[in-house]
Amino acid sequence: MPNPGVKGGPVLRNKRQDVVLCIGNDFVNLNLRCSLLKEHGWSVLSSGSGHEGVIRFGRERVGAVVLDLRGDGSESALIVSELKRLRPKVPVIMLVADKEILVPGATEQADAVLLKADESGVLPETLRSLLKIC
């Protein structure tokens, strides 16, 4: 079943060996998110800021990024833009509290945009969909 929040599609994969980089500036939610993904079998790296995340993204082999930065989306948009400049085929999922409060264009480059309230139910499936894993 297609995920309505997902655009495009990367290279097909047949194993869940991709590393997911979680970037977030709320450490409680960042740790919960990492635990959720680990429970679903993902290898997870984390970064506590957008800047740190971009540096780590440039150094590590990462299959996907989950981005959750507080605010109106302007910082997240800059981070997504930089991640896509570095490696355009790596999917980026942006988590938002409320799509209505985002600055215009904040989510345009993200491969998927999910509401934080729905994250635990849809994040693992969205990753599988973006990475084309059964």
N, CA, C and O atoms as a GROMACS GRO file, in nm:
protein
  536
    1MET      N    1   0.084  -0.118   0.000
    1MET     CA    2   0.000   0.000   0.000
    1MET      C    3   0.088   0.123   0.000
    1MET      O    4   0.175   0.136   0.086
    2PRO      N    5   0.070   0.215  -0.094
    2PRO     CA    6   0.154   0.335  -0.100
    2PRO      C    7   0.128   0.426   0.019
    2PRO      O    8   0.016   0.434   0.070
    3ASN      N    9   0.231   0.494   0.059
    3ASN     CA   10   0.220   0.589   0.169
    3ASN      C   11   0.195   0.726   0.108
    3ASN      O   12   0.275   0.772   0.027
    4PRO      N   13   0.085   0.793   0.143
    4PRO     CA   14   0.050   0.920   0.078
    4PRO      C   15   0.149   1.033   0.105
    4PRO      O   16   0.149   1.132   0.031
    5GLY      N   17   0.233   1.022   0.208
    5GLY     CA   18   0.328   1.127   0.237
    5GLY      C   19   0.462   1.108   0.169
    5GLY      O   20   0.555   1.186   0.195
    6VAL      N   21   0.476   1.007   0.081
    6VAL     CA   22   0.605   0.972   0.023
    6VAL      C   23   0.612   1.014  -0.123
    6VAL      O   24   0.518   0.989  -0.200
    7LYS      N   25   0.722   1.077  -0.162
    7LYS     CA   26   0.746   1.116  -0.301
    7LYS      C   27   0.856   1.030  -0.360
    7LYS      O   28   0.946   0.986  -0.288
    8GLY      N   29   0.849   1.005  -0.489
    8GLY     CA   30   0.959   0.940  -0.560
    8GLY      C   31   0.996   0.804  -0.505
    8GLY      O   32   0.922   0.746  -0.427
    9GLY      N   33   1.111   0.754  -0.545
    9GLY     CA   34   1.156   0.625  -0.495
    9GLY      C   35   1.303   0.604  -0.522
    9GLY      O   36   1.349   0.625  -0.634
   10PRO      N   37   1.378   0.562  -0.421
   10PRO     CA   38   1.520   0.536  -0.438
   10PRO      C   39   1.545   0.397  -0.494
   10PRO      O   40   1.452   0.328  -0.535
   11VAL      N   41   1.668   0.358  -0.495
   11VAL     CA   42   1.711   0.228  -0.546
   11VAL      C   43   1.648   0.116  -0.464
   11VAL      O   44   1.634   0.127  -0.342
   12LEU      N   45   1.608   0.008  -0.532
   12LEU     CA   46   1.551  -0.106  -0.462
   12LEU      C   47   1.654  -0.173  -0.371
   12LEU      O   48   1.772  -0.182  -0.406
   13ARG      N   49   1.609  -0.219  -0.256
   13ARG     CA   50   1.694  -0.288  -0.160
   13ARG      C   51   1.627  -0.418  -0.123
   13ARG      O   52   1.505  -0.430  -0.132
   14ASN      N   53   1.706  -0.517  -0.081
   14ASN     CA   54   1.646  -0.642  -0.040
   14ASN      C   55   1.679  -0.680   0.103
   14ASN      O   56   1.638  -0.786   0.149
   15LYS      N   57   1.751  -0.596   0.175
   15LYS     CA   58   1.788  -0.623   0.313
   15LYS      C   59   1.766  -0.497   0.395
   15LYS      O   60   1.767  -0.386   0.342
   16ARG      N   61   1.746  -0.516   0.524
   16ARG     CA   62   1.730  -0.402   0.613
   16ARG      C   63   1.864  -0.374   0.680
   16ARG      O   64   1.874  -0.379   0.802
   17GLN      N   65   1.966  -0.345   0.602
   17GLN     CA   66   2.097  -0.316   0.656
   17GLN      C   67   2.131  -0.168   0.647
   17GLN      O   68   2.240  -0.126   0.686
   18ASP      N   69   2.039  -0.091   0.597
   18ASP     CA   70   2.062   0.052   0.589
   18ASP      C   71   2.066   0.113   0.728
   18ASP      O   72   1.990   0.073   0.817
   19VAL      N   73   2.152   0.208   0.747
   19VAL     CA   74   2.162   0.280   0.873
   19VAL      C   75   2.074   0.404   0.862
   19VAL      O   76   2.078   0.476   0.762
   20VAL      N   77   1.995   0.428   0.965
   20VAL     CA   78   1.910   0.545   0.970
   20VAL      C   79   1.975   0.647   1.063
   20VAL      O   80   2.011   0.615   1.177
   21LEU      N   81   1.990   0.770   1.014
   21LEU     CA   82   2.042   0.879   1.095
   21LEU      C   83   1.923   0.961   1.144
   21LEU      O   84   1.848   1.017   1.064
   22CYS      N   85   1.907   0.967   1.275
   22CYS     CA   86   1.801   1.049   1.336
   22CYS      C   87   1.864   1.179   1.384
   22CYS      O   88   1.960   1.178   1.462
   23ILE      N   89   1.809   1.290   1.338
   23ILE     CA   90   1.856   1.422   1.377
   23ILE      C   91   1.743   1.491   1.452
   23ILE      O   92   1.631   1.502   1.401
   24GLY      N   93   1.773   1.538   1.572
   24GLY     CA   94   1.670   1.607   1.648
   24GLY      C   95   1.729   1.686   1.762
   24GLY      O   96   1.833   1.649   1.816
   25ASN      N   97   1.661   1.794   1.801
   25ASN     CA   98   1.712   1.876   1.910
   25ASN      C   99   1.629   1.863   2.038
   25ASN      O  100   1.644   1.941   2.131
   26ASP      N  101   1.541   1.765   2.041
   26ASP     CA  102   1.469   1.728   2.163
   26ASP      C  103   1.519   1.589   2.200
   26ASP      O  104   1.478   1.489   2.140
   27PHE      N  105   1.607   1.582   2.300
   27PHE     CA  106   1.678   1.458   2.329
   27PHE      C  107   1.587   1.345   2.376
   27PHE      O  108   1.615   1.228   2.350
   28VAL      N  109   1.479   1.378   2.446
   28VAL     CA  110   1.386   1.273   2.490
   28VAL      C  111   1.321   1.207   2.368
   28VAL      O  112   1.322   1.085   2.355
   29ASN      N  113   1.266   1.289   2.278
   29ASN     CA  114   1.204   1.234   2.158
   29ASN      C  115   1.306   1.166   2.067
   29ASN      O  116   1.275   1.065   2.005
   30LEU      N  117   1.426   1.221   2.059
   30LEU     CA  118   1.530   1.161   1.978
   30LEU      C  119   1.562   1.020   2.028
   30LEU      O  120   1.573   0.927   1.948
   31ASN      N  121   1.576   1.004   2.158
   31ASN     CA  122   1.605   0.872   2.215
   31ASN      C  123   1.488   0.775   2.195
   31ASN      O  124   1.510   0.658   2.165
   32LEU      N  125   1.365   0.823   2.212
   32LEU     CA  126   1.248   0.738   2.189
   32LEU      C  127   1.241   0.692   2.043
   32LEU      O  128   1.211   0.576   2.015
   33ARG      N  129   1.268   0.784   1.952
   33ARG     CA  130   1.264   0.753   1.809
   33ARG      C  131   1.371   0.649   1.774
   33ARG      O  132   1.345   0.554   1.700
   34CYS      N  133   1.491   0.667   1.827
   34CYS     CA  134   1.599   0.571   1.802
   34CYS      C  135   1.561   0.434   1.856
   34CYS      O  136   1.585   0.332   1.790
   35SER      N  137   1.502   0.429   1.973
   35SER     CA  138   1.458   0.302   2.032
   35SER      C  139   1.351   0.236   1.946
   35SER      O  140   1.356   0.115   1.924
   36LEU      N  141   1.256   0.314   1.898
   36LEU     CA  142   1.150   0.262   1.812
   36LEU      C  143   1.208   0.196   1.687
   36LEU      O  144   1.170   0.085   1.650
   37LEU      N  145   1.301   0.265   1.623
   37LEU     CA  146   1.360   0.212   1.500
   37LEU      C  147   1.445   0.089   1.528
   37LEU      O  148   1.445  -0.005   1.448
   38LYS      N  149   1.517   0.088   1.638
   38LYS     CA  150   1.596  -0.030   1.675
   38LYS      C  151   1.505  -0.149   1.700
   38LYS      O  152   1.539  -0.261   1.661
   39GLU      N  153   1.391  -0.127   1.764
   39GLU     CA  154   1.294  -0.236   1.787
   39GLU      C  155   1.244  -0.294   1.656
   39GLU      O  156   1.208  -0.412   1.651
   40HIS      N  157   1.243  -0.213   1.552
   40HIS     CA  158   1.200  -0.260   1.420
   40HIS      C  159   1.316  -0.310   1.335
   40HIS      O  160   1.299  -0.336   1.216
   41GLY      N  161   1.433  -0.325   1.396
   41GLY     CA  162   1.545  -0.388   1.327
   41GLY      C  163   1.642  -0.296   1.257
   41GLY      O  164   1.733  -0.344   1.189
   42TRP      N  165   1.627  -0.166   1.270
   42TRP     CA  166   1.716  -0.073   1.202
   42TRP      C  167   1.842  -0.049   1.284
   42TRP      O  168   1.838  -0.055   1.407
   43SER      N  169   1.952  -0.024   1.218
   43SER     CA  170   2.072   0.030   1.282
   43SER      C  171   2.055   0.181   1.282
   43SER      O  172   2.018   0.240   1.181
   44VAL      N  173   2.081   0.244   1.397
   44VAL     CA  174   2.048   0.385   1.412
   44VAL      C  175   2.168   0.464   1.463
   44VAL      O  176   2.238   0.421   1.555
   45LEU      N  177   2.189   0.580   1.403
   45LEU     CA  178   2.283   0.680   1.453
   45LEU      C  179   2.200   0.801   1.492
   45LEU      O  180   2.091   0.821   1.439
   46SER      N  181   2.251   0.881   1.584
   46SER     CA  182   2.175   1.002   1.621
   46SER      C  183   2.266   1.123   1.629
   46SER      O  184   2.385   1.112   1.656
   47SER      N  185   2.205   1.238   1.606
   47SER     CA  186   2.273   1.367   1.618
   47SER      C  187   2.177   1.464   1.684
   47SER      O  188   2.058   1.466   1.653
   48GLY      N  189   2.230   1.545   1.777
   48GLY     CA  190   2.148   1.634   1.856
   48GLY      C  191   2.125   1.771   1.797
   48GLY      O  192   2.061   1.855   1.861
   49SER      N  193   2.175   1.797   1.677
   49SER     CA  194   2.150   1.926   1.611
   49SER      C  195   2.159   1.906   1.461
   49SER      O  196   2.215   1.809   1.412
   50GLY      N  197   2.101   2.002   1.389
   50GLY     CA  198   2.106   1.995   1.243
   50GLY      C  199   2.248   2.001   1.190
   50GLY      O  200   2.284   1.926   1.100
   51HIS      N  201   2.329   2.091   1.246
   51HIS     CA  202   2.468   2.106   1.202
   51HIS      C  203   2.546   1.977   1.226
   51HIS      O  204   2.617   1.928   1.138
   52GLU      N  205   2.533   1.922   1.346
   52GLU     CA  206   2.601   1.796   1.379
   52GLU      C  207   2.552   1.683   1.287
   52GLU      O  208   2.631   1.599   1.245
   53GLY      N  209   2.423   1.683   1.257
   53GLY     CA  210   2.368   1.581   1.169
   53GLY      C  211   2.425   1.586   1.028
   53GLY      O  212   2.454   1.482   0.969
   54VAL      N  213   2.440   1.706   0.975
   54VAL     CA  214   2.498   1.721   0.840
   54VAL      C  215   2.642   1.670   0.839
   54VAL      O  216   2.683   1.601   0.745
   55ILE      N  217   2.719   1.702   0.942
   55ILE     CA  218   2.857   1.655   0.951
   55ILE      C  219   2.860   1.502   0.956
   55ILE      O  220   2.938   1.438   0.886
   56ARG      N  221   2.775   1.446   1.041
   56ARG     CA  222   2.772   1.300   1.054
   56ARG      C  223   2.727   1.235   0.924
   56ARG      O  224   2.780   1.131   0.885
   57PHE      N  225   2.629   1.294   0.858
   57PHE     CA  226   2.579   1.245   0.730
   57PHE      C  227   2.691   1.240   0.626
   57PHE      O  228   2.698   1.148   0.545
   58GLY      N  229   2.779   1.340   0.630
   58GLY     CA  230   2.891   1.344   0.536
   58GLY      C  231   2.998   1.240   0.565
   58GLY      O  232   3.073   1.201   0.475
   59ARG      N  233   3.006   1.195   0.689
   59ARG     CA  234   3.111   1.101   0.730
   59ARG      C  235   3.068   0.955   0.731
   59ARG      O  236   3.150   0.865   0.712
   60GLU      N  237   2.941   0.931   0.754
   60GLU     CA  238   2.889   0.796   0.774
   60GLU      C  239   2.813   0.746   0.651
   60GLU      O  240   2.763   0.825   0.571
   61ARG      N  241   2.806   0.617   0.640
   61ARG     CA  242   2.722   0.558   0.535
   61ARG      C  243   2.580   0.549   0.590
   61ARG      O  244   2.553   0.470   0.681
   62VAL      N  245   2.493   0.629   0.536
   62VAL     CA  246   2.358   0.642   0.586
   62VAL      C  247   2.260   0.609   0.474
   62VAL      O  248   2.274   0.658   0.362
   63GLY      N  249   2.160   0.527   0.505
   63GLY     CA  250   2.061   0.490   0.405
   63GLY      C  251   1.938   0.578   0.405
   63GLY      O  252   1.868   0.588   0.304
   64ALA      N  253   1.911   0.645   0.519
   64ALA     CA  254   1.795   0.734   0.530
   64ALA      C  255   1.816   0.826   0.649
   64ALA      O  256   1.895   0.797   0.740
   65VAL      N  257   1.744   0.938   0.647
   65VAL     CA  258   1.752   1.036   0.756
   65VAL      C  259   1.611   1.065   0.805
   65VAL      O  260   1.517   1.080   0.726
   66VAL      N  261   1.597   1.072   0.939
   66VAL     CA  262   1.474   1.118   1.002
   66VAL      C  263   1.508   1.248   1.073
   66VAL      O  264   1.594   1.250   1.162
   67LEU      N  265   1.441   1.355   1.035
   67LEU     CA  266   1.475   1.489   1.083
   67LEU      C  267   1.360   1.546   1.166
   67LEU      O  268   1.246   1.553   1.120
   68ASP      N  269   1.392   1.588   1.287
   68ASP     CA  270   1.292   1.648   1.376
   68ASP      C  271   1.355   1.763   1.452
   68ASP      O  272   1.413   1.744   1.559
   69LEU      N  273   1.344   1.882   1.396
   69LEU     CA  274   1.397   2.002   1.460
   69LEU      C  275   1.281   2.092   1.497
   69LEU      O  276   1.193   2.119   1.414
   70ARG      N  277   1.280   2.139   1.620
   70ARG     CA  278   1.173   2.228   1.665
   70ARG      C  279   1.174   2.358   1.587
   70ARG      O  280   1.278   2.402   1.538
   71GLY      N  281   1.056   2.418   1.575
   71GLY     CA  282   1.047   2.548   1.511
   71GLY      C  283   0.948   2.549   1.397
   71GLY      O  284   0.864   2.460   1.384
   72ASP      N  285   0.961   2.651   1.314
   72ASP     CA  286   0.866   2.672   1.205
   72ASP      C  287   0.906   2.601   1.075
   72ASP      O  288   0.840   2.620   0.973
   73GLY      N  289   1.012   2.522   1.079
   73GLY     CA  290   1.054   2.448   0.961
   73GLY      C  291   1.166   2.513   0.883
   73GLY      O  292   1.222   2.451   0.793
   74SER      N  293   1.201   2.638   0.915
   74SER     CA  294   1.304   2.705   0.836
   74SER      C  295   1.441   2.639   0.855
   74SER      O  296   1.513   2.621   0.757
   75GLU      N  297   1.477   2.603   0.978
   75GLU     CA  298   1.606   2.534   0.999
   75GLU      C  299   1.602   2.396   0.934
   75GLU      O  300   1.699   2.354   0.871
   76SER      N  301   1.491   2.326   0.950
   76SER     CA  302   1.478   2.194   0.889
   76SER      C  303   1.493   2.201   0.738
   76SER      O  304   1.557   2.115   0.677
   77ALA      N  305   1.433   2.302   0.677
   77ALA     CA  306   1.443   2.318   0.531
   77ALA      C  307   1.588   2.337   0.488
   77ALA      O  308   1.630   2.281   0.387
   78LEU      N  309   1.664   2.416   0.563
   78LEU     CA  310   1.806   2.435   0.532
   78LEU      C  311   1.884   2.304   0.546
   78LEU      O  312   1.970   2.274   0.464
   79ILE      N  313   1.854   2.228   0.649
   79ILE     CA  314   1.923   2.101   0.671
   79ILE      C  315   1.889   2.002   0.560
   79ILE      O  316   1.977   1.936   0.506
   80VAL      N  317   1.761   1.990   0.526
   80VAL     CA  318   1.721   1.900   0.417
   80VAL      C  319   1.791   1.939   0.288
   80VAL      O  320   1.839   1.853   0.215
   81SER      N  321   1.796   2.068   0.260
   81SER     CA  322   1.862   2.117   0.139
   81SER      C  323   2.009   2.075   0.136
   81SER      O  324   2.059   2.031   0.032
   82GLU      N  325   2.078   2.088   0.248
   82GLU     CA  326   2.219   2.050   0.254
   82GLU      C  327   2.236   1.898   0.241
   82GLU      O  328   2.327   1.853   0.172
   83LEU      N  329   2.150   1.821   0.306
   83LEU     CA  330   2.158   1.674   0.294
   83LEU      C  331   2.136   1.632   0.150
   83LEU      O  332   2.207   1.545   0.099
   84LYS      N  333   2.039   1.692   0.083
   84LYS     CA  334   2.010   1.658  -0.056
   84LYS      C  335   2.122   1.704  -0.150
   84LYS      O  336   2.147   1.641  -0.253
   85ARG      N  337   2.188   1.812  -0.116
   85ARG     CA  338   2.302   1.858  -0.196
   85ARG      C  339   2.415   1.755  -0.187
   85ARG      O  340   2.480   1.724  -0.287
   86LEU      N  341   2.438   1.704  -0.067
   86LEU     CA  342   2.545   1.607  -0.046
   86LEU      C  343   2.514   1.471  -0.109
   86LEU      O  344   2.600   1.412  -0.176
   87ARG      N  345   2.394   1.422  -0.089
   87ARG     CA  346   2.353   1.290  -0.141
   87ARG      C  347   2.204   1.293  -0.176
   87ARG      O  348   2.120   1.258  -0.093
   88PRO      N  349   2.173   1.333  -0.297
   88PRO     CA  350   2.033   1.353  -0.335
   88PRO      C  351   1.946   1.228  -0.331
   88PRO      O  352   1.824   1.240  -0.318
   89LYS      N  353   2.004   1.110  -0.342
   89LYS     CA  354   1.923   0.988  -0.346
   89LYS      C  355   1.890   0.932  -0.208
   89LYS      O  356   1.808   0.840  -0.198
   90VAL      N  357   1.951   0.983  -0.104
   90VAL     CA  358   1.922   0.934   0.030
   90VAL      C  359   1.791   0.996   0.077
   90VAL      O  360   1.779   1.118   0.082
   91PRO      N  361   1.692   0.913   0.111
   91PRO     CA  362   1.563   0.966   0.153
   91PRO      C  363   1.571   1.040   0.287
   91PRO      O  364   1.641   0.998   0.379
   92VAL      N  365   1.497   1.150   0.295
   92VAL     CA  366   1.488   1.229   0.417
   92VAL      C  367   1.341   1.238   0.457
   92VAL      O  368   1.257   1.282   0.379
   93ILE      N  369   1.312   1.195   0.580
   93ILE     CA  370   1.178   1.206   0.636
   93ILE      C  371   1.179   1.321   0.735
   93ILE      O  372   1.261   1.324   0.827
   94MET      N  373   1.089   1.415   0.716
   94MET     CA  374   1.078   1.529   0.807
   94MET      C  375   0.958   1.506   0.898
   94MET      O  376   0.848   1.477   0.852
   95LEU      N  377   0.981   1.520   1.029
   95LEU     CA  378   0.872   1.510   1.126
   95LEU      C  379   0.831   1.650   1.166
   95LEU      O  380   0.915   1.736   1.193
   96VAL      N  381   0.701   1.674   1.171
   96VAL     CA  382   0.649   1.806   1.207
   96VAL      C  383   0.537   1.792   1.309
   96VAL      O  384   0.465   1.692   1.310
   97ALA      N  385   0.524   1.892   1.395
   97ALA     CA  386   0.417   1.891   1.495
   97ALA      C  387   0.284   1.932   1.431
   97ALA      O  388   0.179   1.878   1.465
   98ASP      N  389   0.291   2.026   1.339
   98ASP     CA  390   0.170   2.080   1.278
   98ASP      C  391   0.207   2.137   1.141
   98ASP      O  392   0.284   2.232   1.133
   99LYS      N  393   0.153   2.079   1.036
   99LYS     CA  394   0.187   2.125   0.901
   99LYS      C  395   0.141   2.268   0.875
   99LYS      O  396   0.193   2.334   0.785
  100GLU      N  397   0.046   2.315   0.951
  100GLU     CA  398  -0.010   2.449   0.930
  100GLU      C  399   0.085   2.560   0.973
  100GLU      O  400   0.075   2.672   0.923
  101ILE      N  401   0.177   2.533   1.066
  101ILE     CA  402   0.263   2.641   1.117
  101ILE      C  403   0.398   2.650   1.046
  101ILE      O  404   0.481   2.734   1.082
  102LEU      N  405   0.419   2.567   0.948
  102LEU     CA  406   0.548   2.567   0.878
  102LEU      C  407   0.560   2.685   0.783
  102LEU      O  408   0.461   2.731   0.725
  103VAL      N  409   0.683   2.734   0.768
  103VAL     CA  410   0.706   2.839   0.670
  103VAL      C  411   0.684   2.780   0.530
  103VAL      O  412   0.709   2.662   0.509
  104PRO      N  413   0.637   2.862   0.436
  104PRO     CA  414   0.614   2.812   0.300
  104PRO      C  415   0.742   2.749   0.242
  104PRO      O  416   0.851   2.805   0.253
  105GLY      N  417   0.725   2.634   0.181
  105GLY     CA  418   0.837   2.566   0.116
  105GLY      C  419   0.924   2.483   0.208
  105GLY      O  420   1.022   2.423   0.162
  106ALA      N  421   0.893   2.478   0.337
  106ALA     CA  422   0.979   2.410   0.434
  106ALA      C  423   0.992   2.260   0.406
  106ALA      O  424   1.096   2.201   0.436
  107THR      N  425   0.891   2.201   0.349
  107THR     CA  426   0.892   2.055   0.332
  107THR      C  427   0.915   2.009   0.189
  107THR      O  428   0.913   1.888   0.162
  108GLU      N  429   0.937   2.100   0.097
  108GLU     CA  430   0.942   2.066  -0.045
  108GLU      C  431   1.048   1.963  -0.082
  108GLU      O  432   1.023   1.880  -0.170
  109GLN      N  433   1.164   1.966  -0.020
  109GLN     CA  434   1.271   1.874  -0.059
  109GLN      C  435   1.269   1.742   0.018
  109GLN      O  436   1.341   1.649  -0.018
  110ALA      N  437   1.190   1.734   0.122
  110ALA     CA  438   1.181   1.609   0.199
  110ALA      C  439   1.111   1.503   0.116
  110ALA      O  440   1.020   1.533   0.038
  111ASP      N  441   1.152   1.379   0.133
  111ASP     CA  442   1.090   1.268   0.060
  111ASP      C  443   0.957   1.228   0.124
  111ASP      O  444   0.871   1.172   0.057
  112ALA      N  445   0.942   1.256   0.253
  112ALA     CA  446   0.816   1.230   0.323
  112ALA      C  447   0.806   1.327   0.439
  112ALA      O  448   0.907   1.367   0.498
  113VAL      N  449   0.684   1.364   0.471
  113VAL     CA  450   0.657   1.452   0.585
  113VAL      C  451   0.553   1.382   0.671
  113VAL      O  452   0.443   1.350   0.624
  114LEU      N  453   0.588   1.359   0.797
  114LEU     CA  454   0.498   1.288   0.888
  114LEU      C  455   0.468   1.376   1.009
  114LEU      O  456   0.552   1.454   1.054
  115LEU      N  457   0.347   1.363   1.060
  115LEU     CA  458   0.313   1.430   1.184
  115LEU      C  459   0.374   1.353   1.301
  115LEU      O  460   0.368   1.230   1.304
  116LYS      N  461   0.433   1.424   1.396
  116LYS     CA  462   0.494   1.359   1.512
  116LYS      C  463   0.393   1.274   1.587
  116LYS      O  464   0.429   1.168   1.639
  117ALA      N  465   0.269   1.317   1.592
  117ALA     CA  466   0.166   1.243   1.664
  117ALA      C  467   0.141   1.105   1.603
  117ALA      O  468   0.097   1.014   1.673
  118ASP      N  469   0.169   1.088   1.474
  118ASP     CA  470   0.147   0.961   1.405
  118ASP      C  471   0.273   0.879   1.389
  118ASP      O  472   0.269   0.767   1.337
  119GLU      N  473   0.385   0.932   1.432
  119GLU     CA  474   0.516   0.876   1.401
  119GLU      C  475   0.532   0.729   1.439
  119GLU      O  476   0.579   0.650   1.356
  120SER      N  477   0.495   0.689   1.560
  120SER     CA  478   0.522   0.551   1.601
  120SER      C  479   0.449   0.450   1.515
  120SER      O  480   0.496   0.338   1.497
  121GLY      N  481   0.334   0.488   1.461
  121GLY     CA  482   0.259   0.397   1.376
  121GLY      C  483   0.302   0.394   1.231
  121GLY      O  484   0.283   0.293   1.164
  122VAL      N  485   0.361   0.503   1.182
  122VAL     CA  486   0.391   0.509   1.038
  122VAL      C  487   0.539   0.523   1.003
  122VAL      O  488   0.576   0.498   0.889
  123LEU      N  489   0.623   0.562   1.097
  123LEU     CA  490   0.764   0.585   1.064
  123LEU      C  491   0.833   0.459   1.011
  123LEU      O  492   0.896   0.465   0.906
  124PRO      N  493   0.825   0.344   1.080
  124PRO     CA  494   0.893   0.224   1.027
  124PRO      C  495   0.842   0.185   0.888
  124PRO      O  496   0.921   0.148   0.801
  125GLU      N  497   0.711   0.194   0.866
  125GLU     CA  498   0.655   0.159   0.735
  125GLU      C  499   0.699   0.258   0.629
  125GLU      O  500   0.726   0.219   0.515
  126THR      N  501   0.707   0.385   0.663
  126THR     CA  502   0.752   0.487   0.568
  126THR      C  503   0.897   0.461   0.528
  126THR      O  504   0.932   0.473   0.410
  127LEU      N  505   0.980   0.426   0.624
  127LEU     CA  506   1.120   0.392   0.592
  127LEU      C  507   1.125   0.272   0.498
  127LEU      O  508   1.198   0.273   0.399
  128ARG      N  509   1.048   0.168   0.529
  128ARG     CA  510   1.047   0.049   0.441
  128ARG      C  511   1.003   0.087   0.300
  128ARG      O  512   1.060   0.040   0.202
  129SER      N  513   0.901   0.173   0.290
  129SER     CA  514   0.850   0.215   0.161
  129SER      C  515   0.955   0.295   0.083
  129SER      O  516   0.976   0.270  -0.036
  130LEU      N  517   1.020   0.390   0.149
  130LEU     CA  518   1.119   0.473   0.081
  130LEU      C  519   1.240   0.392   0.038
  130LEU      O  520   1.299   0.419  -0.067
  131LEU      N  521   1.278   0.294   0.119
  131LEU     CA  522   1.396   0.213   0.088
  131LEU      C  523   1.360   0.088   0.009
  131LEU      O  524   1.447   0.008  -0.024
  132LYS      N  525   1.232   0.073  -0.021
  132LYS     CA  526   1.182  -0.040  -0.102
  132LYS      C  527   1.221  -0.174  -0.040
  132LYS      O  528   1.275  -0.262  -0.108
  133ILE      N  529   1.194  -0.188   0.090
  133ILE     CA  530   1.223  -0.312   0.162
  133ILE      C  531   1.093  -0.381   0.193
  133ILE      O  532   0.997  -0.318   0.238
  134CYS      N  533   1.089  -0.509   0.168
  134CYS     CA  534   0.967  -0.588   0.198
  134CYS      C  535   0.960  -0.621   0.345
  134CYS      O  536   0.865  -0.686   0.389
   0.00000   0.00000   0.00000
